[in-house]
Amino acid sequence: MTTPTWRRFACLLTIPVLFATACSSASEEPSTESGSDEINYRSTSGQEFALATNVTFKLSAETAALTGDAKSAAVLAQATTLRDNVLNTISTELDKLWPEEMRTSAANVAVQYRQASAKLDDLKELPDGAGYSFAVSGEFAGIKDLETKLPMKTVDGKTFLPINADLGAGPQELHVTVTPIASSLNAYPKYLDLFEDGLDISAHFGGDHNTPPQDINHARSLYDDLLASGFKSPVAKFEDLKIDSGPLKSTIKVKGAEVVVRVNIFHVDMSTPDTRDLVVLAYKNAAKTADVIIYDGHAGRRLDYSGVVLAYNPARSSIPANDFKTFETTTKQQVYLFNGCETYTGYADKLYENPKRNAENTDVITTGNYSAIQSKANQVISFIHSFIDQKTGNWIPRSWDSVLTRMNTVGERSWVHIYGVHGLDDNPKASPLADLSKVGAICTQDSDCGAVDSRCIVTATKKVCGIACADTAGCPAGTKCVLPRGRTSADDQQCSP
């Protein structure tokens, strides 16, 4: 018998209990905003793609009557509106190709538009007053090899996705090119920065409008898992947790020193209908103080509506994603997990619009498809353990590929989740425990190589020490990041001669 999962939906729908996902609305149209710099991104289950097409249009009568700078501004405004219409049309047509029943099935098809990636290039006037033309493009996250699953056409040697659109002059066929975007290199979270003064993790479980709701079960499952992992609770049992109870605590050993790990858990039942502002304030306070901030709950594409939804009944209490750019935060290193449906669409972008948050001090994990409400907070639990697990009493750092793969493994496997991380381009590619002086040293066993994640590697002629790595870019000259002979885990990759 399989464990039921629920789809989180903010509209009144009849949904089979075996297909419940973490979404706030299926019918909301995305509101496109432009001007955001490209966000570096990596996913172990997905890939980013650039979708682009050329557009021609005629000026409206009002714009054609203008002159000088006023006309230039009006032409750009009309082109910008068309750009947004084109990208929203592409997104809508992809939803028609792959409706929810396919995205939540073994068909494993999904694609999600990142709203802030909309671009308009090469706006120019056509000869003889024929109008104007420009190139429009946007970034989409999808499954790997997405282009092989699309109904592509080839005409005169050019391959494209045909999309029918009405740009004001009647229906026309747009020729949309689909180009994979080079993925960011695998890297490690900036663990040692996060561990300064201890590791503070703040887990916020959003309200659930499904029947029966699963949000409290999610919070309870994390509490129980932490107790089983040796954490000390500030209260006798889960039901005693209050908004101000304080964190569950444990320690990990990092480079011979004890690092305190503090995990705060928040859920809607810590407030009353009259005090929902308490759980909203708890999330805002975490953005100012915590190292790792987790949201597990309903989400969706409407950035002015969906976001961090802390309660639903009897009224909805939330922080829209658009407000991420204005809430008070810190400049220290942080990691955010937005574990809800389709958060790739713009949650990271909006967070990076905050003047104190950027790709250098913030890693953001989002979803490029639906996420699921299971009976336990499996992805959240996996995510936290990836940061704090130890081996033989010592902490083991895991790369982002390892973290994301583990989260996918414990997910609802009837569909692909497409967890991905933004902001990792400047992250370290070699283990934070790496001892470069040991690379190439003669060894007989792993313990000869210093760091707990360094391995004694068998080469063609001898055994030498390596260092744990996420990518060759982090390896010393003359070595490369490989999985040594006889090793099977990606966590065992080493810089090897």
N, C-alpha and C positions, 0 to 999 in steps of 0.2 A: 504494500500500500504506500503510495507516495504522500509526502507531506504537502498539504494545500498551500498555495501562495496566493496573495491578493494583489490586485492592481490598484494603486492609489490614484483615484480619479476625483476631481473636484466638481464634476457635473453629475446629474442624476441619470445613471445608466444601469441597465441590468447586465451584470458582468459575471461570467462563469467563474466560480471560486478557484478553479485551477489556473486561471490566467489573470491574476491580480498583480498590477505593477504600480510603481511609485510615481504617479503623474498627477498633475493638478487639473489639466484641461486638455481634451483632444481637439476641440474645435477652435481654439484661439489662434488667430493669425499672428505670426511673429512681426514685431515692429522693428524694422531695420534701422540701424544707426551706423554711420561710417566714420572713418578717420582714425580708427584704432590701429596701432602697429601690429604686425603679425606676431602672434604668441607662439613661442616654441612649444612643441607638443610631441608626445610619444605615447603609443598604446601597444600592448602586446597582442591584442585581439582585433585591432582596427588600424585604419590608415586615413590620413587626411588627403583630400583631393581638391584641386582647383577646378571649378566649373566656370567656363567662360563662353561668351558669345558676342557677336557684333550686332549692333542695333542702329537702324536709321529711323529718323522721324522728321516730320514737318513742324514748323513753328505754329503755335496758336496765333490767331489773328491779333490778339492783344500784344503778344511778344513781337510779332513781325512789325508792328507799328512803332516800336520803340527804336531808339538810336543810342550809340555810344555805350558807356558803362552800364546804363540801365538795361540795354538790350542784352549785353554780355551776361549780366547777372540773371536775367530772366531765362536766357537759353540754358545756363548752367542749372538753374532751378528745375526747368522742365526735364533736362537730362537726368538729374538726380532722382526725380520722381519716377521716371521710366526705369532707371536702374533698379530702384527698390521693387517696382512692379515686376520686373523681369526675374529677379532673384526669388521673390516670394512665389511667383508663378512656377519656377523650377522646383522649389521646395514642395509646393502643393501637388505638382504632377508626380513627384517622387513618392509622396504619400499615397497617391492613387495607385501607383505601380505596386507599392508595398504597404498595404493597409495593416492595421494593427494585428489582424489574425495571422499575417505572414511574419511580421516582426517578432511576434511572440510564439513562433513555431520553429520546428527543426529546419525550416527553410533558411534560417540564419541570414536574413537580409535586413539591412538597416542603413540609413544615411541621414545625417543631421546637419543642418545649415548653421554656421556660426555667424550671427547677425552682424557683428561689428567688422567683419572682413570684407564687406561690400566695397568694391572699387569701381571707379569710372576713369578710363584712360583714353587719350587720343581723341578728345572731342574736337571735331573739325567740321567746317562748312563744306558741303558738296558743291560741285560746279553747277552753274546754270540754275541756281536757286532750287535745287532738288531737295534741299533739306540739310540735315546734319547727321553725322554718324559718330559712334563711339564704341569702345570695347567695355563690356561689363563683366566683372568676375567676382566670385565669392568662394570661400573655403567651406568644405563639407567634410565631416568625419563619417566614415562608413566602414563596412567590413573590408578586409583585405581582398584584393582582386575584384573590387566592386565593378570596375569597367567591364569585366567578363560576364557579369550578370545583368547588365543594362541592355535594353533593346537598341543597340547601336546600329547606325546605318553607314554605309560607305558609298559616296557619290564622287566620281571623278578623282578617286584616290584620297579623298578626305573622309575621315571617320568621325562621326558626331552622334550625339543623342538628339533626336528630333523632339522639340517641345512646342506645342501649339500655344500661341499667346495673342492677346488682343492689346496692342499698345496705343489704341485710340483711332486706328485707321482700318479696323477690321481684323479678322484672324490672319495670322501668318505663322509660318514654321520657323522657329529659331534653331540654328545649328549650334548645339552646345558641346564644346570640347571637354573632355574629362582627363585631367592630368594628375597622376600621383604626386604629392608633395614630399620631398625628402624628409624623413622623420628625424627628430632630434636624436642625438646619441644617447644610449643608456648611461645613467649616472646614479650616484648615491644621493639621497637627501643630505642636506648639510647637518648631519647628526650632531657634530660636536658643538655647533652654534646652538642647536635646539637644546642640548643638554646643559648649557650654562645655567647655574643656579637650580638644577633639577629639571625634569621633564614634566611640564604641566599639560595634560590632555583634558579637553572639555568636550563631552559627548552630549549632544542635544537631540532628543527624539521628538520629532514633530507630531502633532495631533493626527489622528487617523479617522476619516469619515466613513470607512468601510464598516460593514457589520458581519462578524464581530470585529472590533478594532484590534490591531496588533501592536500599536505603539508601546503600550506598557509592557507587553511580553518582550519586545525588543530591548527595552531598558532593563528589564529583569534579567534577561539572558546575559547581558554584558556584566551586570552585577554578580551573577552566579559564577560566570567564567572567571572573573577577577579573583573572587574568593577562592575558587579551586586552584588558581595560579599562585596563591600565597599572599595576595593583597590583604591588608588589614582594613576593615570597614570602620567608619566613624559611628555606626549605629549597629544595633543587634540584628536587624533583618532589613530586607529591601523595603518593606512597607513603612519602615521608620525614616527612610531618607526624606529630608526636607530640602527646600531651596537653599538653605544656609548650613546644611549638615557638614559641608566640607568634603574633601576627597578621600577616596580609597588610596592607600599608600603601599608601596613596595620599594625595593631597590634593585638596581642592576650594577654589575661591576664593569666599568669601562676604563681600560688602560690602568688597571690596578686600583682605581678609586671608586667609591660607592656613589652612585647617582640616584637620587630619590625620584621615584616616578609617582606622580599624583594624578588621579583620574577622577574628575567630577562628572556626575551623571545628572541630567535634567530631563524632566518629562512634564506633560501637561497636568498630571494629577498633583503636582507640587503647588498648584495654584487653584483658585476657585474661579467661577465665571466672572466675579468682580475684580479679580486680581491677576488677570492674564498678563498684565504688563510685567509681572515678575519673571516669567519665563522668557519674554522678549528681552528684558533687561539683562537676564543671565547670559544670553547669546552676545549681546552688545558688550558686556563686561569681559567675556572671553576674548573678543576681538582686541581688547586692550591689554590683556594680561597673559593669555595662554600661549603655549608653543604650538599645539596641535588642536585645531578646532574642527569638530565633526558635526555635520548635520545629516540626520537620517530621517527622511520623510518625503512628503509629496512635493513635486516640482513640476515644471513645465516650461513652455517656450515664451510665455508672456512675461518679459522682464519687468514690466511695470506692475505686474500682479503676482506672478509666481516668485518664489525666493525661498526664504526660511520661514516655513509655516508652522508655528509652534502650537496652535490650537485651532479647532474647528467648531466645537460645540460649547455653548449655544451660539457663539459668534466666532468668526475667523480672526486670528491674531497672527500677524506676520511681519517680516521685513522683506519688502520686494527687492529683487536683485538690483534694480536701479538704485536703491538706497545704499548699496554696498560702498559706493563711491563717496558717500557723505558721512558714514558713521565713524565715530572716533576709534582709532586704533593706535598701533605702536610702529616703530621702525625696525624692531628686532625680527630675526628670522622666524617665519611661521609656515605651517602647512595647513591647508584647508581641504576637507573632504566634503563634497556635496553629493551625498548618496541618495539621489532622487532621479526621476525620469528626465532625460534630455537636458541635463545641466550644461553640457558642452555648448549649447546654443548661445551662451553669453555670460554665465556666472563668473568665469575667470576674467573676462573682459571688464565687467563692471567692478570687480574687486581691484583690478589693476588701474582703474580710473581714480581710485582713492589716492590722494597725494602722498600718503605714507606707505603704500603698498606697490610693489613692482615685481617684475620677473626675477630680479636679483635677490629679493628678500622674502619671496613668497612662492611656494610650490602649491599648485591647485589640482585636485583630482576631481574630474567630472565624468559624466556618463554620456555616451553618444547614442544610446538607445534607452529602452525602458529598464528600470531596475525593479526588483520584486520585493514584496512584503512576504517574507517567510515567517515561520513561527518563532525564529530567533534572528538576532542581528548578526547573521553569519559574516557578511562582508565587513562590518564594523569591527567585529571581534578579530577577524583575520588581519585587518589593517593594523590594529593596535599591537597585536602580537608580532607582526613583522618589524615593528619598531623596538620591541623590548625583550624579545626572546633571548635566552642564554643557552650556552652549551658548556657543560662541565663547569658551571659557575661563572662563566664569562660571557659578556654580551657579544653577539654576532651581528655585524652590520649587513643589511640586505640592500641590493640595488633596487631601483624603481621597477625594473622588469620583474624581479622576484616578487615585489610587493603586489604589483598588478596581477601577475599570474596567479598568485595565491588567492586574491579576491575573486577572480573569475572562477577558479576551481570550486569554490564553495557556493557558487551562485546557482540559480534556477537554470538548469542546463537545456531547457527546451528552446532557449534563445541566447543570442550572444549579447553580452552587456556593454562591451566596448568601454571599459574603464580606461581612462587616459590621464596623463599628468602634463600640466602646463608649467613653464618656468624653469626647466631643468638644464638649459643650455650652459649656464655658468656653474653647474654643480660639479663636484669632484667625480672623476672617472676611475680613480683608484680608491681602495678602501681607506677610510679615515684611521684605521689601525695600522696601515702599511708602514713597514720599516724598509726604506729603499736601500739601506746599507746591506740588507740581507739578500738582495736579489742576486742570484747566481752563485751564492755560497754553497759549498759542498754540504750535503746533509744525508742522514740515513732515515729520519722520520720527521713528521710535521712539527713536532715540538722543537726541533733544532732551528726552526725558521722564525722564532720570535713571536710574532702576532698570532692570535688565536685563529685567524682565518687565513694565514699563510700556509702553503702546502709544500711538501717535499716532492718535487716533480721528477719523473723518470724521463730522461732524454735518451738520445741514441747511444751515448757513451758513459753517462754518469747520472747521479741524482743531485739536483740543485734546488735551492729555495726560490719560490716565486712569491708574488704578493697578490692578494685578492683584487680583482678589477671588474669594472663594468664595461669598459671599452678600451681598445688599444691606445686611444688618445691620452689615457692616464698612465701608460706604461713608460718606463725608462727607455732610452734609445737602445736599440738592439733587441728589444723584446716585444712581444705582442700578446694581446689578451686572448687566451684559448682555454678550452676545457681540457685539462691534462688527461693523459692516458689512464684508464681505470676509474675515472670519476664520472658521475652521472648527473649530479645536481648543477644547475646554472649558478648556484651560490659558490661553487668550487672553481669558477673561472680564475685563472692566474696569469699574471704577466710572466711569460716564459721565453727563454732564449730561442 
